[in-house]
Amino acid sequence: MAYKEFANIYDELIYEDINYDKVAEKIIDLCNKNNISFEDYLDLACGTGNVAVQIAKYFKNTYAVDLSDDMLNVAFDKFKKNKIKAKVICQDMCELSLNKKFNLITSVLDSTNYITEDEDLIEYFKKVYEHLKDDGLFIFDINSYYKLSTVLGNNIYTYSSDDIFYTWENSFEEEVINMFLTFFVKQDNGLYEKFEEEHFERAYTEKYIEQVLEDCGFKFLKKFAGYSEQEVDENSERILYVVSK
């Protein structure tokens, strides 16, 4: 399906609990606290650019990478609307190759969980490390093992309004959750059009993520329960990592 056909609807529904302002503010605050120079910024798996477009306002140069052309088209329009010059690049973040280094690299909204193979996760972290300037920051979040295995787990969710109905069916097996979504979106002619999407996310333990980061050369700085100031505990659903080169 063409994501651009209902990108805004998808964003509002799936990430309705995400406060993009709060995410951007937290990241900029971390940059200030770590004396990051606001020169070069890279957002990986940028999606439709909801976070990147806000952070980009603080940086001289912005690059946005995603594997979906449709999402990048939406992101490009947002950059243009906000009068931000940014380079949008269609590329697999596990094979990142930009011939440039950055002061800040981000990957938010559990994009890292979409990497389901150990070898790919290692390559992803290695590529990020290679593209960071000395003392540059890498800030990313993951859905916690608890969230993917227990909260989402083998559960079914539904949503209904006048214009949209969707079902979200999950199955969790061998540390990977399969999320199958079916949308029925009302069109201008009054009929409903059906869209289907399937997502796979890997549930990673904190211990494993931190070991791979260390093996790749990163310096661990801090982790938070989501985009708050709270410490991570066994019921944290999102974990924000802050590491440096």
GROMACS elastic network, one bead per residue, 0.5 to 0.9 nm:
[ bonds ]
;  ai    aj funct       b0    kb
    1     4     6  0.88731   500
    1     5     6  0.83706   500
    1   195     6  0.68502   500
    1   196     6  0.76351   500
    1   197     6  0.82512   500
    2     5     6  0.57460   500
    2     6     6  0.80837   500
    2     7     6  0.88600   500
    2    70     6  0.68486   500
    3     6     6  0.60566   500
    3     7     6  0.55600   500
    3    10     6  0.85096   500
    3    68     6  0.87726   500
    3    70     6  0.58128   500
    3    71     6  0.67826   500
    4     8     6  0.81542   500
    4    70     6  0.55240   500
    4    71     6  0.67019   500
    4    73     6  0.77936   500
    4    74     6  0.67558   500
    5     8     6  0.85163   500
    6     9     6  0.52726   500
    6    10     6  0.62038   500
    6    11     6  0.86772   500
    6   185     6  0.86492   500
    7    10     6  0.51359   500
    7    11     6  0.61649   500
    7    12     6  0.86632   500
    7    48     6  0.77148   500
    7    70     6  0.88118   500
    7    71     6  0.77026   500
    7    74     6  0.76844   500
    8    11     6  0.51225   500
    8    12     6  0.61925   500
    8    13     6  0.86475   500
    8    48     6  0.88007   500
    9    12     6  0.52283   500
    9    13     6  0.61954   500
    9    14     6  0.85586   500
    9   164     6  0.88294   500
   10    13     6  0.52779   500
   10    14     6  0.58971   500
   10    15     6  0.78599   500
   11    14     6  0.56435   500
   11    15     6  0.54983   500
   11    16     6  0.70961   500
   11    48     6  0.83824   500
   11    50     6  0.89890   500
   12    15     6  0.56696   500
   12    17     6  0.86561   500
   13    16     6  0.51963   500
   13    17     6  0.86029   500
   13   159     6  0.86918   500
   14    17     6  0.79904   500
   14    18     6  0.89340   500
   15    18     6  0.52514   500
   15    19     6  0.85547   500
   15   109     6  0.85805   500
   16    19     6  0.79577   500
   18    21     6  0.88587   500
   18    22     6  0.83982   500
   18    23     6  0.80741   500
   18   109     6  0.85263   500
   19    22     6  0.53270   500
   19    23     6  0.63911   500
   19    24     6  0.88590   500
   20    23     6  0.50019   500
   20    24     6  0.61888   500
   20    25     6  0.84878   500
   20    50     6  0.67174   500
   20    51     6  0.59127   500
   20    54     6  0.83476   500
   21    24     6  0.52573   500
   21    25     6  0.60359   500
   21    26     6  0.85537   500
   21    51     6  0.78250   500
   21    54     6  0.76783   500
   22    25     6  0.50663   500
   22    26     6  0.60603   500
   22    27     6  0.86256   500
   22   227     6  0.70501   500
   22   228     6  0.87057   500
   23    26     6  0.52949   500
   23    27     6  0.63733   500
   23    28     6  0.87907   500
   23    51     6  0.71606   500
   23   108     6  0.86936   500
   23   226     6  0.88952   500
   23   227     6  0.60119   500
   24    27     6  0.51978   500
   24    28     6  0.61867   500
   24    29     6  0.84976   500
   24    51     6  0.61414   500
   24    52     6  0.80552   500
   24    54     6  0.63124   500
   24    55     6  0.58275   500
   25    28     6  0.52184   500
   25    29     6  0.60133   500
   25    30     6  0.85952   500
   25    54     6  0.88030   500
   25    55     6  0.81881   500
   26    29     6  0.50751   500
   26    30     6  0.62231   500
   26    31     6  0.86971   500
   26   227     6  0.62739   500
   26   228     6  0.77675   500
   27    30     6  0.51039   500
   27    31     6  0.62876   500
   27    32     6  0.87720   500
   27    55     6  0.79003   500
   27   106     6  0.86447   500
   27   139     6  0.75122   500
   27   227     6  0.84951   500
   28    32     6  0.62916   500
   28    33     6  0.86593   500
   28    55     6  0.70968   500
   28    58     6  0.81912   500
   29    32     6  0.51311   500
   29    33     6  0.61847   500
   29    34     6  0.86220   500
   30    33     6  0.50405   500
   30    34     6  0.61166   500
   30    35     6  0.85117   500
   30    36     6  0.85166   500
   30   137     6  0.89482   500
   30   139     6  0.89446   500
   30   242     6  0.82904   500
   31    34     6  0.51931   500
   31    35     6  0.60433   500
   31    36     6  0.50232   500
   31    37     6  0.79347   500
   31    38     6  0.83165   500
   31   104     6  0.79546   500
   31   137     6  0.75857   500
   32    35     6  0.50513   500
   32    36     6  0.61100   500
   32    37     6  0.84742   500
   33    36     6  0.78572   500
   34   135     6  0.89502   500
   34   137     6  0.82397   500
   36    39     6  0.86543   500
   36   103     6  0.65338   500
   36   104     6  0.76168   500
   36   135     6  0.80474   500
   36   136     6  0.68938   500
   36   137     6  0.75244   500
   37    40     6  0.80836   500
   37    59     6  0.85361   500
   37   103     6  0.64291   500
   37   104     6  0.85706   500
   37   136     6  0.86221   500
   38    41     6  0.76567   500
   38    58     6  0.64036   500
   38    60     6  0.66598   500
   38    61     6  0.85718   500
   38   103     6  0.70843   500
   38   104     6  0.81489   500
   39    58     6  0.84879   500
   39    59     6  0.52366   500
   39    61     6  0.60655   500
   39    62     6  0.85225   500
   39   102     6  0.77214   500
   39   103     6  0.65991   500
   39   104     6  0.85814   500
   40    59     6  0.62313   500
   40    60     6  0.62862   500
   40    62     6  0.60539   500
   40    63     6  0.80396   500
   40   101     6  0.75373   500
   40   103     6  0.54122   500
   40   104     6  0.67039   500
   40   105     6  0.87832   500
   41    52     6  0.89625   500
   41    55     6  0.83848   500
   41    56     6  0.71365   500
   41    59     6  0.64731   500
   41    60     6  0.80666   500
   41    61     6  0.61559   500
   41    63     6  0.62456   500
   41    64     6  0.84763   500
   41   101     6  0.88259   500
   41   102     6  0.56125   500
   41   103     6  0.61321   500
   41   105     6  0.59916   500
   41   106     6  0.81587   500
   42    52     6  0.83587   500
   42    56     6  0.89270   500
   42    61     6  0.85529   500
   42    62     6  0.58668   500
   42    64     6  0.57861   500
   42    65     6  0.76157   500
   42   101     6  0.88766   500
   42   102     6  0.65759   500
   42   103     6  0.83328   500
   42   104     6  0.63192   500
   42   106     6  0.64467   500
   42   107     6  0.87896   500
   43    46     6  0.55563   500
   43    49     6  0.86863   500
   43    51     6  0.86229   500
   43    52     6  0.62314   500
   43    62     6  0.79563   500
   43    63     6  0.64229   500
   43    65     6  0.62371   500
   43    66     6  0.86215   500
   43   104     6  0.83486   500
   43   105     6  0.57214   500
   43   107     6  0.59053   500
   43   108     6  0.83190   500
   44    47     6  0.84602   500
   44    63     6  0.86010   500
   44    64     6  0.62380   500
   44    66     6  0.63101   500
   44    93     6  0.64835   500
   44   105     6  0.72874   500
   44   106     6  0.60791   500
   44   108     6  0.79205   500
   44   111     6  0.82655   500
   45    49     6  0.89940   500
   45    64     6  0.76787   500
   45    65     6  0.56925   500
   45    67     6  0.70424   500
   45    68     6  0.87547   500
   45    92     6  0.84620   500
   45    93     6  0.71456   500
   45   106     6  0.87889   500
   45   107     6  0.62205   500
   45   108     6  0.76976   500
   45   111     6  0.62842   500
   45   112     6  0.86825   500
   46    49     6  0.52877   500
   46    50     6  0.78904   500
   46    51     6  0.76485   500
   46    52     6  0.66890   500
   46    64     6  0.58988   500
   46    65     6  0.58752   500
   46    66     6  0.56183   500
   46    71     6  0.81802   500
   46    72     6  0.77957   500
   46    75     6  0.78490   500
   46   106     6  0.87272   500
   46   107     6  0.72069   500
   46   108     6  0.78262   500
   46   111     6  0.87769   500
   47    50     6  0.76733   500
   47    64     6  0.88126   500
   47    65     6  0.82469   500
   47    66     6  0.62527   500
   47    67     6  0.85175   500
   47    68     6  0.76048   500
   47    70     6  0.89408   500
   47    71     6  0.52605   500
   47    72     6  0.65903   500
   47    74     6  0.83661   500
   47    75     6  0.70030   500
   48    51     6  0.85513   500
   48    52     6  0.87479   500
   48    70     6  0.84963   500
   48    72     6  0.61150   500
   48    73     6  0.77441   500
   48    74     6  0.53473   500
   48    76     6  0.80831   500
   48    78     6  0.80185   500
   49    52     6  0.50364   500
   49    53     6  0.56426   500
   49    54     6  0.85124   500
   49    64     6  0.78946   500
   49    71     6  0.80810   500
   49    72     6  0.77170   500
   49    74     6  0.75464   500
   49    76     6  0.78042   500
   49    78     6  0.70360   500
   49    79     6  0.78724   500
   50    53     6  0.58743   500
   50    54     6  0.71562   500
   50    75     6  0.75260   500
   50    78     6  0.80717   500
   51    54     6  0.55235   500
   51    55     6  0.64739   500
   51    56     6  0.86051   500
   51   108     6  0.81096   500
   52    55     6  0.51749   500
   52    56     6  0.57497   500
   52    57     6  0.87342   500
   52    62     6  0.83790   500
   52    63     6  0.88856   500
   52    64     6  0.73578   500
   52    75     6  0.86184   500
   52    79     6  0.87497   500
   52   106     6  0.86111   500
   53    56     6  0.52592   500
   53    57     6  0.69000   500
   53    75     6  0.79315   500
   53    78     6  0.69365   500
   53    79     6  0.59233   500
   53    82     6  0.76753   500
   53    84     6  0.76636   500
   53    86     6  0.89602   500
   54    57     6  0.57400   500
   54    58     6  0.79555   500
   55    58     6  0.58303   500
   55    59     6  0.72709   500
   55    62     6  0.89589   500
   56    59     6  0.52390   500
   56    60     6  0.77410   500
   56    61     6  0.75505   500
   56    62     6  0.59134   500
   56    63     6  0.87720   500
   56    79     6  0.87527   500
   56    84     6  0.73182   500
   56    85     6  0.87989   500
   56    86     6  0.80238   500
   57    60     6  0.79876   500
   57    62     6  0.89599   500
   57    82     6  0.88219   500
   57    84     6  0.71104   500
   59    62     6  0.67143   500
   60    85     6  0.89674   500
   61    85     6  0.76146   500
   61    86     6  0.68163   500
   61    87     6  0.84732   500
   62    84     6  0.85950   500
   62    85     6  0.72978   500
   62    87     6  0.63986   500
   62    88     6  0.86253   500
   63    86     6  0.55932   500
   63    88     6  0.59152   500
   63    89     6  0.74652   500
   64    72     6  0.81588   500
   64    75     6  0.85193   500
   64    86     6  0.71161   500
   64    87     6  0.61480   500
   64    89     6  0.61554   500
   64    90     6  0.85882   500
   65    68     6  0.89536   500
   65    72     6  0.78499   500
   65    87     6  0.84245   500
   65    88     6  0.58796   500
   65    90     6  0.57867   500
   65    91     6  0.60989   500
   65    92     6  0.79220   500
   65    93     6  0.73112   500
   65    96     6  0.88287   500
   66    69     6  0.75141   500
   66    71     6  0.75250   500
   66    72     6  0.66228   500
   66    88     6  0.79586   500
   66    89     6  0.65851   500
   66    90     6  0.52136   500
   66    91     6  0.57481   500
   66    92     6  0.67768   500
   66    93     6  0.73193   500
   67    71     6  0.83214   500
   67    72     6  0.82714   500
   67    89     6  0.83127   500
   67    90     6  0.51762   500
   67    91     6  0.51597   500
   67    92     6  0.54704   500
   67    93     6  0.77802   500
   68    71     6  0.53337   500
   68    72     6  0.62728   500
   68    73     6  0.87174   500
   68    90     6  0.65724   500
   68    91     6  0.83116   500
   69    72     6  0.50051   500
   69    73     6  0.61365   500
   69    74     6  0.87874   500
   69    89     6  0.86312   500
   69    90     6  0.63214   500
   70    73     6  0.51927   500
   70    74     6  0.66103   500
   70    75     6  0.87817   500
   71    74     6  0.52202   500
   71    75     6  0.61959   500
   71    76     6  0.85999   500
   72    76     6  0.59112   500
   72    77     6  0.85330   500
   72    88     6  0.65354   500
   72    89     6  0.76438   500
   72    90     6  0.74129   500
   73    76     6  0.50775   500
   73    77     6  0.63607   500
   73    78     6  0.88168   500
   73    88     6  0.85569   500
   74    77     6  0.52145   500
   74    78     6  0.64763   500
   74    79     6  0.88904   500
   75    78     6  0.50940   500
   75    79     6  0.63215   500
   75    80     6  0.86430   500
   75    88     6  0.80297   500
   76    79     6  0.51250   500
   76    80     6  0.61488   500
   76    81     6  0.85679   500
   76    86     6  0.78330   500
   76    87     6  0.84326   500
   76    88     6  0.68245   500
   77    80     6  0.50285   500
   77    81     6  0.60318   500
   77    82     6  0.85956   500
   78    81     6  0.50378   500
   78    82     6  0.62149   500
   78    83     6  0.85260   500
   78    84     6  0.85001   500
   79    82     6  0.52046   500
   79    83     6  0.60977   500
   79    85     6  0.67660   500
   79    86     6  0.68435   500
   80    84     6  0.58348   500
   80    85     6  0.71634   500
   80    86     6  0.85675   500
   81    84     6  0.76860   500
   82    85     6  0.89932   500
   91    94     6  0.85996   500
   91    95     6  0.73644   500
   91    96     6  0.67741   500
   91    97     6  0.83284   500
   92    95     6  0.53400   500
   92    96     6  0.62504   500
   93    97     6  0.84578   500
   93   123     6  0.89733   500
   93   124     6  0.62646   500
   93   127     6  0.78634   500
   93   128     6  0.84183   500
   94   115     6  0.84743   500
   94   120     6  0.60881   500
   94   121     6  0.72699   500
   94   122     6  0.84157   500
   94   123     6  0.56406   500
   94   125     6  0.78727   500
   94   126     6  0.85930   500
   94   127     6  0.68713   500
   94   128     6  0.86944   500
   95   120     6  0.88376   500
   95   123     6  0.73051   500
   95   124     6  0.69987   500
   95   127     6  0.70117   500
   96   124     6  0.76140   500
   96   127     6  0.58447   500
   96   128     6  0.76086   500
   96   131     6  0.84274   500
   97   100     6  0.82614   500
   97   127     6  0.77160   500
   97   131     6  0.82733   500
   98   101     6  0.80708   500
   98   131     6  0.78260   500
   99   131     6  0.78073   500
  100   131     6  0.63605   500
  100   132     6  0.85129   500
  101   104     6  0.89971   500
  101   130     6  0.75978   500
  101   132     6  0.50789   500
  101   133     6  0.53705   500
  102   105     6  0.66029   500
  102   131     6  0.61649   500
  102   133     6  0.53733   500
  102   134     6  0.89675   500
  102   136     6  0.68242   500
  102   137     6  0.85185   500
  103   132     6  0.62526   500
  103   133     6  0.55978   500
  103   134     6  0.80200   500
  103   135     6  0.77048   500
  103   137     6  0.62735   500
  103   138     6  0.85599   500
  104   132     6  0.71991   500
  104   133     6  0.83059   500
  104   136     6  0.57589   500
  104   138     6  0.59884   500
  104   139     6  0.76942   500
  105   128     6  0.74990   500
  105   131     6  0.83996   500
  105   132     6  0.72530   500
  105   136     6  0.79814   500
  105   137     6  0.63330   500
  105   139     6  0.63779   500
  105   140     6  0.83036   500
  106   137     6  0.82887   500
  106   138     6  0.58140   500
  106   140     6  0.55103   500
  106   141     6  0.87922   500
  107   110     6  0.76778   500
  107   111     6  0.63144   500
  107   112     6  0.71673   500
  107   138     6  0.81872   500
  107   139     6  0.66184   500
  107   141     6  0.68772   500
  108   111     6  0.59701   500
  108   112     6  0.78685   500
  108   139     6  0.78638   500
  108   140     6  0.52538   500
  108   141     6  0.53694   500
  108   142     6  0.76908   500
  108   240     6  0.86320   500
  109   112     6  0.83277   500
  109   140     6  0.81715   500
  109   141     6  0.64178   500
  109   142     6  0.71078   500
  109   143     6  0.80537   500
  109   238     6  0.88299   500
  110   113     6  0.54104   500
  110   114     6  0.73237   500
  110   140     6  0.78785   500
  110   141     6  0.55588   500
  110   143     6  0.54878   500
  110   201     6  0.85350   500
  110   238     6  0.80430   500
  111   114     6  0.54965   500
  111   115     6  0.76432   500
  111   140     6  0.83922   500
  111   141     6  0.77135   500
  111   142     6  0.71750   500
  111   143     6  0.89122   500
  111   201     6  0.86522   500
  112   115     6  0.56447   500
  112   116     6  0.86590   500
  112   121     6  0.79257   500
  112   124     6  0.88441   500
  112   140     6  0.77168   500
  112   141     6  0.72822   500
  112   142     6  0.61607   500
  112   143     6  0.86409   500
  112   201     6  0.84269   500
  112   202     6  0.84906   500
  113   116     6  0.67740   500
  113   141     6  0.88282   500
  113   142     6  0.60510   500
  113   143     6  0.68149   500
  113   200     6  0.81824   500
  113   202     6  0.50052   500
  113   203     6  0.66803   500
  113   204     6  0.74928   500
  114   199     6  0.79495   500
  114   200     6  0.61219   500
  114   202     6  0.62575   500
  115   118     6  0.80709   500
  115   120     6  0.65468   500
  115   121     6  0.60752   500
  115   124     6  0.86367   500
  115   200     6  0.85285   500
  115   201     6  0.70052   500
  115   202     6  0.66804   500
  116   119     6  0.89698   500
  116   120     6  0.74992   500
  116   121     6  0.75043   500
  116   175     6  0.89998   500
  116   176     6  0.73233   500
  116   200     6  0.76500   500
  116   201     6  0.64468   500
  116   203     6  0.83889   500
  117   120     6  0.53368   500
  117   121     6  0.63531   500
  117   122     6  0.88403   500
  117   202     6  0.81939   500
  118   121     6  0.51815   500
  118   122     6  0.63393   500
  118   123     6  0.87439   500
  119   122     6  0.52067   500
  119   123     6  0.62640   500
  119   124     6  0.86057   500
  120   123     6  0.50363   500
  120   124     6  0.59967   500
  120   125     6  0.86460   500
  121   124     6  0.50220   500
  121   125     6  0.62945   500
  121   126     6  0.85718   500
  121   212     6  0.82692   500
  122   125     6  0.53011   500
  122   126     6  0.61258   500
  122   127     6  0.86124   500
  122   212     6  0.66424   500
  122   213     6  0.82345   500
  122   215     6  0.88202   500
  122   216     6  0.75105   500
  123   127     6  0.60354   500
  123   128     6  0.85631   500
  124   127     6  0.52157   500
  124   128     6  0.62816   500
  124   129     6  0.86622   500
  125   128     6  0.51012   500
  125   129     6  0.61486   500
  125   130     6  0.86635   500
  125   212     6  0.79067   500
  125   213     6  0.67999   500
  125   216     6  0.66465   500
  125   218     6  0.88614   500
  126   129     6  0.50659   500
  126   130     6  0.62321   500
  126   131     6  0.87354   500
  126   213     6  0.86417   500
  126   216     6  0.57986   500
  126   217     6  0.83473   500
  127   130     6  0.50813   500
  127   131     6  0.62940   500
  127   132     6  0.88124   500
  128   131     6  0.51527   500
  128   132     6  0.63181   500
  128   138     6  0.76853   500
  129   132     6  0.53323   500
  129   133     6  0.84075   500
  129   138     6  0.82778   500
  129   216     6  0.73541   500
  129   217     6  0.75250   500
  129   218     6  0.72452   500
  129   244     6  0.85359   500
  129   245     6  0.66621   500
  130   133     6  0.80905   500
  132   135     6  0.78497   500
  132   136     6  0.54835   500
  132   137     6  0.73150   500
  132   138     6  0.77541   500
  132   244     6  0.83406   500
  132   245     6  0.67750   500
  133   137     6  0.83513   500
  133   245     6  0.72735   500
  134   137     6  0.88713   500
  134   244     6  0.81526   500
  134   245     6  0.56478   500
  135   244     6  0.57223   500
  136   243     6  0.85642   500
  136   244     6  0.55645   500
  136   245     6  0.57810   500
  137   242     6  0.69872   500
  137   243     6  0.59015   500
  137   245     6  0.69195   500
  138   218     6  0.89470   500
  138   241     6  0.80057   500
  138   242     6  0.60571   500
  138   243     6  0.53427   500
  138   244     6  0.58810   500
  138   245     6  0.80939   500
  139   240     6  0.72281   500
  139   241     6  0.56881   500
  139   243     6  0.65145   500
  139   244     6  0.85750   500
  140   239     6  0.84427   500
  140   240     6  0.58595   500
  140   241     6  0.54333   500
  140   242     6  0.69203   500
  140   243     6  0.88050   500
  141   144     6  0.89798   500
  141   226     6  0.74371   500
  141   227     6  0.89697   500
  141   238     6  0.67124   500
  141   239     6  0.53796   500
  141   241     6  0.58768   500
  141   242     6  0.88307   500
  142   145     6  0.88158   500
  142   203     6  0.86985   500
  142   204     6  0.82305   500
  142   226     6  0.87562   500
  142   237     6  0.85494   500
  142   238     6  0.57468   500
  142   239     6  0.54358   500
  142   240     6  0.67296   500
  142   241     6  0.82555   500
  143   146     6  0.81463   500
  143   147     6  0.62547   500
  143   148     6  0.66327   500
  143   201     6  0.87476   500
  143   202     6  0.89003   500
  143   203     6  0.73815   500
  143   204     6  0.83216   500
  143   236     6  0.88523   500
  143   237     6  0.59249   500
  143   239     6  0.64951   500
  144   147     6  0.51869   500
  144   148     6  0.64235   500
  144   149     6  0.85183   500
  144   203     6  0.67166   500
  144   204     6  0.69543   500
  144   205     6  0.72895   500
  144   206     6  0.79474   500
  144   235     6  0.86829   500
  144   236     6  0.68164   500
  144   237     6  0.51427   500
  144   238     6  0.53647   500
  144   239     6  0.62385   500
  145   148     6  0.54173   500
  145   149     6  0.59055   500
  145   150     6  0.80354   500
  145   175     6  0.83426   500
  145   202     6  0.84733   500
  145   204     6  0.56328   500
  145   205     6  0.57974   500
  145   206     6  0.81138   500
  145   237     6  0.79297   500
  146   149     6  0.53807   500
  146   150     6  0.54810   500
  146   151     6  0.68465   500
  146   152     6  0.88521   500
  146   153     6  0.89540   500
  146   203     6  0.81834   500
  146   205     6  0.89046   500
  146   234     6  0.71932   500
  146   235     6  0.66969   500
  146   236     6  0.74215   500
  146   237     6  0.65604   500
  147   150     6  0.54736   500
  147   152     6  0.60467   500
  147   153     6  0.75850   500
  147   203     6  0.84731   500
  147   235     6  0.79319   500
  147   236     6  0.76345   500
  147   238     6  0.76685   500
  148   151     6  0.61318   500
  148   152     6  0.52062   500
  148   153     6  0.56257   500
  148   172     6  0.77154   500
  148   175     6  0.84948   500
  148   176     6  0.81555   500
  148   177     6  0.66422   500
  148   201     6  0.79679   500
  148   202     6  0.80428   500
  148   203     6  0.60550   500
  148   237     6  0.82589   500
  149   152     6  0.63601   500
  149   154     6  0.79065   500
  149   172     6  0.63519   500
  149   173     6  0.86223   500
  149   175     6  0.74606   500
  149   176     6  0.83612   500
  149   177     6  0.74752   500
  149   203     6  0.71430   500
  150   154     6  0.78340   500
  150   155     6  0.88687   500
  150   172     6  0.88841   500
  151   154     6  0.86011   500
  151   155     6  0.80300   500
  151   237     6  0.83141   500
  152   155     6  0.58773   500
  152   156     6  0.82120   500
  152   170     6  0.67784   500
  152   171     6  0.84393   500
  152   172     6  0.83950   500
  152   177     6  0.82834   500
  152   179     6  0.89914   500
  153   156     6  0.89181   500
  153   170     6  0.62416   500
  153   171     6  0.60875   500
  153   172     6  0.53387   500
  153   173     6  0.88691   500
  153   177     6  0.69935   500
  154   169     6  0.76674   500
  154   170     6  0.50387   500
  154   172     6  0.56795   500
  154   173     6  0.89254   500
  154   177     6  0.83071   500
  155   168     6  0.82439   500
  155   169     6  0.62839   500
  155   170     6  0.53412   500
  155   171     6  0.70440   500
  156   167     6  0.71556   500
  156   168     6  0.55393   500
  156   170     6  0.60517   500
  156   171     6  0.89038   500
  157   166     6  0.83348   500
  157   167     6  0.57548   500
  157   169     6  0.64726   500
  157   170     6  0.85089   500
  158   165     6  0.74611   500
  158   166     6  0.56580   500
  158   168     6  0.60851   500
  158   169     6  0.86167   500
  159   164     6  0.76977   500
  159   165     6  0.55267   500
  159   166     6  0.53015   500
  159   167     6  0.65484   500
  159   168     6  0.85325   500
  160   163     6  0.80135   500
  160   164     6  0.58746   500
  160   166     6  0.66440   500
  160   167     6  0.89324   500
  161   164     6  0.52355   500
  161   165     6  0.62491   500
  162   165     6  0.80625   500
  162   186     6  0.80653   500
  163   184     6  0.82325   500
  163   185     6  0.59629   500
  163   187     6  0.81130   500
  163   192     6  0.83482   500
  164   183     6  0.71574   500
  164   184     6  0.57029   500
  164   186     6  0.62042   500
  164   192     6  0.83619   500
  165   182     6  0.83250   500
  165   183     6  0.59305   500
  165   184     6  0.51588   500
  165   185     6  0.66992   500
  165   186     6  0.87767   500
  166   181     6  0.69209   500
  166   182     6  0.53791   500
  166   184     6  0.60769   500
  166   185     6  0.84410   500
  167   180     6  0.80555   500
  167   181     6  0.56637   500
  167   182     6  0.53664   500
  167   183     6  0.68142   500
  168   179     6  0.66541   500
  168   180     6  0.58010   500
  168   182     6  0.67684   500
  168   183     6  0.89232   500
  169   178     6  0.80814   500
  169   179     6  0.57204   500
  169   180     6  0.51722   500
  169   181     6  0.64037   500
  169   182     6  0.86578   500
  170   177     6  0.66255   500
  170   178     6  0.55586   500
  170   180     6  0.63871   500
  170   181     6  0.87691   500
  171   176     6  0.83308   500
  171   177     6  0.55852   500
  171   178     6  0.52428   500
  171   179     6  0.67587   500
  171   180     6  0.87095   500
  172   175     6  0.67324   500
  172   176     6  0.57193   500
  172   178     6  0.63420   500
  172   179     6  0.87878   500
  173   176     6  0.54949   500
  173   177     6  0.63936   500
  173   178     6  0.82028   500
  174   177     6  0.83219   500
  174   202     6  0.89480   500
  175   201     6  0.85290   500
  175   202     6  0.58710   500
  175   203     6  0.52319   500
  175   204     6  0.76134   500
  176   200     6  0.66206   500
  176   201     6  0.56202   500
  176   203     6  0.59589   500
  177   199     6  0.80656   500
  177   200     6  0.56147   500
  177   201     6  0.53606   500
  177   202     6  0.64492   500
  177   203     6  0.75200   500
  178   198     6  0.71196   500
  178   199     6  0.58702   500
  178   201     6  0.68731   500
  179   197     6  0.81675   500
  179   198     6  0.56449   500
  179   200     6  0.62081   500
  179   201     6  0.81689   500
  180   196     6  0.74772   500
  180   197     6  0.59470   500
  180   199     6  0.64244   500
  180   200     6  0.88082   500
  181   195     6  0.82189   500
  181   196     6  0.56581   500
  181   197     6  0.51382   500
  181   198     6  0.61775   500
  181   199     6  0.82126   500
  182   194     6  0.70887   500
  182   195     6  0.58356   500
  182   197     6  0.65635   500
  182   198     6  0.88107   500
  183   193     6  0.78940   500
  183   194     6  0.55400   500
  183   196     6  0.61392   500
  183   197     6  0.84063   500
  184   192     6  0.56253   500
  184   193     6  0.53977   500
  184   195     6  0.64458   500
  184   196     6  0.88996   500
  185   191     6  0.82580   500
  185   192     6  0.51283   500
  185   193     6  0.52387   500
  185   194     6  0.65192   500
  185   195     6  0.78807   500
  186   189     6  0.80655   500
  186   190     6  0.60464   500
  186   191     6  0.56679   500
  186   193     6  0.63392   500
  187   190     6  0.54028   500
  187   191     6  0.55160   500
  187   192     6  0.57576   500
  187   193     6  0.67829   500
  188   191     6  0.74293   500
  189   192     6  0.85959   500
  204   207     6  0.83140   500
  204   208     6  0.66395   500
  204   209     6  0.66199   500
  205   208     6  0.53230   500
  205   209     6  0.63986   500
  205   210     6  0.86500   500
  206   209     6  0.52079   500
  206   210     6  0.60344   500
  206   211     6  0.84801   500
  206   239     6  0.86962   500
  207   210     6  0.53087   500
  207   211     6  0.61348   500
  207   212     6  0.87713   500
  208   211     6  0.51279   500
  208   212     6  0.62965   500
  208   213     6  0.86320   500
  209   212     6  0.53395   500
  209   213     6  0.62252   500
  209   214     6  0.86865   500
  210   213     6  0.50505   500
  210   214     6  0.61495   500
  210   215     6  0.85800   500
  210   220     6  0.78650   500
  211   214     6  0.51116   500
  211   215     6  0.61271   500
  211   216     6  0.86447   500
  212   216     6  0.61854   500
  212   217     6  0.87773   500
  212   218     6  0.89657   500
  213   216     6  0.51750   500
  213   217     6  0.65426   500
  213   218     6  0.54993   500
  213   219     6  0.78933   500
  213   220     6  0.79117   500
  213   243     6  0.84012   500
  214   217     6  0.51866   500
  214   218     6  0.52895   500
  214   219     6  0.68016   500
  214   220     6  0.75617   500
  215   218     6  0.75354   500
  217   244     6  0.89810   500
  217   245     6  0.70554   500
  218   243     6  0.61994   500
  218   244     6  0.56721   500
  218   245     6  0.52101   500
  219   242     6  0.89257   500
  219   243     6  0.55052   500
  219   244     6  0.51525   500
  219   245     6  0.60429   500
  220   223     6  0.84917   500
  220   241     6  0.82023   500
  220   242     6  0.67781   500
  220   244     6  0.67090   500
  221   241     6  0.79872   500
  221   242     6  0.55894   500
  221   243     6  0.51305   500
  221   244     6  0.70517   500
  222   240     6  0.82837   500
  222   241     6  0.61862   500
  222   242     6  0.51986   500
  222   243     6  0.69797   500
  223   226     6  0.86041   500
  223   231     6  0.73920   500
  223   232     6  0.71452   500
  223   239     6  0.67079   500
  223   240     6  0.53371   500
  223   242     6  0.60111   500
  223   243     6  0.87184   500
  224   227     6  0.67588   500
  224   228     6  0.65350   500
  224   229     6  0.62258   500
  224   230     6  0.58658   500
  224   231     6  0.53236   500
  224   232     6  0.55783   500
  224   238     6  0.83835   500
  224   239     6  0.57638   500
  224   240     6  0.50454   500
  224   241     6  0.67697   500
  224   242     6  0.85423   500
  225   228     6  0.60934   500
  225   229     6  0.71516   500
  225   230     6  0.54410   500
  225   231     6  0.55731   500
  225   233     6  0.75021   500
  225   236     6  0.57338   500
  225   237     6  0.74325   500
  225   238     6  0.59445   500
  225   240     6  0.63258   500
  226   229     6  0.82303   500
  226   230     6  0.79983   500
  226   232     6  0.82690   500
  226   236     6  0.76210   500
  226   237     6  0.74206   500
  226   240     6  0.52909   500
  227   230     6  0.84377   500
  227   238     6  0.83211   500
  227   239     6  0.81513   500
  227   240     6  0.66700   500
  228   231     6  0.84641   500
  228   240     6  0.89224   500
  230   233     6  0.89134   500
  231   236     6  0.87300   500
  232   235     6  0.79697   500
  232   236     6  0.58514   500
  232   237     6  0.89998   500
  232   238     6  0.86838   500
  232   239     6  0.69457   500
  232   240     6  0.89501   500
  233   236     6  0.54211   500
  234   237     6  0.85630   500
  236   239     6  0.69450   500
